[in-house]
Amino acid sequence: MKKIQVLGTGCPKCNMLFESVKAAAEDVGGGYEIEKIMKINDIMAFGVMVTPALVIDGDVKAVGKVPTVDEIKAMLV
Protein backbone atom coordinates (compact mmCIF):
# COMPACT_ATOMS: atom_id res chain seq x y z
CA MET A 1 0.00 0.00 0.00
CA LYS A 2 1.40 3.38 -1.00
CA LYS A 3 1.37 6.16 1.56
CA ILE A 4 0.46 9.60 0.27
CA GLN A 5 0.97 12.61 2.51
CA VAL A 6 -0.22 16.14 1.80
CA LEU A 7 1.79 18.71 3.74
CA GLY A 8 0.04 21.98 4.42
CA THR A 9 -1.41 24.18 7.11
CA GLY A 10 -4.95 24.25 5.73
CA CYS A 11 -4.63 27.01 3.14
CA PRO A 12 -6.85 26.87 0.02
CA LYS A 13 -4.02 25.44 -2.13
CA CYS A 14 -3.31 22.78 0.50
CA ASN A 15 -6.97 21.76 0.52
CA MET A 16 -7.03 21.75 -3.28
CA LEU A 17 -4.01 19.42 -3.34
CA PHE A 18 -5.68 17.08 -0.84
CA GLU A 19 -8.81 16.87 -3.01
CA SER A 20 -6.70 16.32 -6.16
CA VAL A 21 -4.79 13.51 -4.43
CA LYS A 22 -8.05 11.81 -3.42
CA ALA A 23 -9.36 12.07 -7.00
CA ALA A 24 -6.11 10.72 -8.49
CA ALA A 25 -5.94 7.81 -6.06
CA GLU A 26 -9.55 6.90 -6.80
CA ASP A 27 -8.95 7.06 -10.58
CA VAL A 28 -5.83 4.89 -10.40
CA GLY A 29 -7.38 2.38 -8.00
CA GLY A 30 -5.46 0.22 -5.58
CA GLY A 31 -4.70 0.72 -1.94
CA TYR A 32 -3.55 4.15 -0.89
CA GLU A 33 -3.28 5.59 2.58
CA ILE A 34 -3.83 9.35 2.34
CA GLU A 35 -2.74 11.50 5.25
CA LYS A 36 -2.85 15.25 5.81
CA ILE A 37 0.13 16.67 7.74
CA MET A 38 -0.70 20.09 9.19
CA LYS A 39 1.75 20.70 12.05
CA ILE A 40 4.65 22.97 11.08
CA ASN A 41 7.27 20.86 12.87
CA ASP A 42 6.05 17.70 11.09
CA ILE A 43 6.14 19.50 7.73
CA MET A 44 9.66 20.81 8.37
CA ALA A 45 10.82 17.27 9.22
CA PHE A 46 10.46 16.52 5.49
CA GLY A 47 12.78 19.44 4.68
CA VAL A 48 9.85 21.35 3.19
CA MET A 49 9.74 25.11 3.72
CA VAL A 50 6.92 25.98 1.29
CA THR A 51 3.46 24.43 1.21
CA PRO A 52 1.56 22.73 -0.17
CA ALA A 53 3.77 19.71 -0.69
CA LEU A 54 3.11 16.17 -1.84
CA VAL A 55 4.97 13.17 -0.41
CA ILE A 56 4.59 9.65 -1.80
CA ASP A 57 6.16 6.78 0.15
CA GLY A 58 8.48 9.21 1.95
CA ASP A 59 9.71 10.98 -1.23
CA VAL A 60 8.83 14.66 -1.67
CA LYS A 61 7.34 14.88 -5.17
CA ALA A 62 6.03 18.47 -5.35
CA VAL A 63 6.57 21.62 -3.28
CA GLY A 64 4.82 24.98 -3.44
CA LYS A 65 2.40 24.02 -6.19
CA VAL A 66 -0.70 21.96 -6.86
CA PRO A 67 -0.02 19.32 -9.52
CA THR A 68 -2.94 18.38 -11.75
CA VAL A 69 -4.85 15.16 -11.10
CA ASP A 70 -3.15 13.67 -14.19
CA GLU A 71 0.31 14.65 -12.90
CA ILE A 72 -0.47 13.06 -9.54
CA LYS A 73 -1.73 9.88 -11.24
CA ALA A 74 1.58 9.66 -13.14
CA MET A 75 3.45 9.88 -9.83
CA LEU A 76 1.35 7.05 -8.36
CA VAL A 77 1.88 4.56 -11.20
Steps between C-alpha positions, in 0.01 A plus 500: 500500500640838400497778756409844371551801724381853429701757694325827568355720769146507362532776241278486188783357285571234763134398502494499120802267494333266750187479283711445185691219673174330601369526142825365351517209743139409426560516122812283518345249740692284742576550864615843605527644847445876476609715791489875556798642693417842645745561786790727403762289679378184322509680164852631564616146585464425127732792419207691351489876553218587257154345492310330362721198448434146385686200643462148361657213695732743680623677182412868456351522150369859482554815707325836484258404225190294433568236234208406277309178565670351191846598629422341836374182330831478310687522831290217647553251216 
